[in-house]
Amino acid sequence: MIDIKLLRQDPEMVRQLCQTRQADVDVDRLIDIDADMRKTKTHMQQLQQQRKTLQGPTVREQAIALRDEIAELDKELRELQAEHHDLWSRLPNLLAPDTPPGQDDGDNVELKRWGQLPLFSFTPRPHDEVGARLDILDLERGAKVSGAGFYYWKGAGARLNWGLFSLAMDFLIERGFTPMFTPVAAKDHTLFGTGYLPFSADQIYRLENGDVSLIGTSEQTLVGYHGAEILDPKSLPLLYTAFTPCFRTEAGSYGRAARGAFRVHQFHKVEQIVFCHPDESETWHHTCLQYEEEFMQLLELPYRVVRVCVGDLGAPAYKKYDVEAYFAGFGEYRETHSNTNLLDYQTRRLGIRCKEERNTYHPHTISATMITDRAALALLENNQQEDGSVQIPQALRPYLGGKEFIR
């Protein structure tokens, strides 16, 4: 949520924000409800105070009338509050002033590139073919057991991935992140608080008979960890990381871009989560991007950094960078990381605050990918050899028994 004071002080700014971000929220209705709600609450409090002053049998009928009127106002207030909350919670976050215009990911702006693209004396294959030939990635049996969009990593492929995630955890722990094992399910309140409900409801796997769903990222459980808490300002920044499986329906995914294991229903991820003072969120946003880049360089994967445009920016995001690895078999750069500054959007929804002597504020959050299985897919495509083997980056060889190649 954004601060409701912004709506009251500058309603035109909020109208323009919703228009720019194509948010389907009736801002004028929200303004009217906000005014009616405060007016009704004030009137009800006045009547309650008046009722307290009535004493003796002669005013019994007047007291009953006031009681009934207060009850009716209370009912009206609760209805107004429910509609107010629904509209307010669907307002998008503020937008960084320098966010590029655009409709979708094709309009994202490239900022930099790193690494030399691989050269081949043969036509490079996509990762699913490379993995199948080496018997380390099995999509066919994944579909047989669980359905399309699920897969197995096997043998050296499983070791490659486990090494990838272990290296990522070691990397972040050395930089001050606290490692966590989190639940892989979250309540609706947590998904709402982190901004995934109502905006990404079609991407969530709901569990039956309850308000619990499988997580799509450990961001949901790591940010939700401090829900409704008052944090010591001296404890900031709080740096958390976790390795988890992640589950997304990937509704609407099809075609060449969804081939293989790139867009799937279950994947695995190591995440960076930061709670920080509002004055430091821009710095931490760039620091998390720096860590993403350093890790990609450690894996020797060529990549580019893009600034995400308005149309490709989720409602909770204020500012976002994507890192895209080059996939030789696909022949293009493809997203492997996201990195988002959410300001106080999540902490306001979750009721997370910091208290100083004369000041209470909501800390800011940064959510940034450290690594996912997609990096392993890029390694299969970029490091494939003419004989069908795949070269292992130097940094990962200790996790595969010192091997230089997967054969």
Helices and strands as residue ranges (DSSP letters): H 4-9, H 11-20, H 27-53, G 57-59, H 60-89, G 105-107, E 109-114, H 127-134, E 137-138, H 139-146, E 152-153, H 156-173, E 178-180, E 185-187, H 188-193, G 201-203, E 212-214, H 218-224, E 230-231, G 233-235, E 238-247, G 256-258, E 266-276, G 278-280, H 281-298, E 303-307, G 310-312, E 319-327, E 332-341, H 345-350, E 353-355, E 360-361, E 364-372, H 373-382, E 390-391, G 394-400, E 405-406
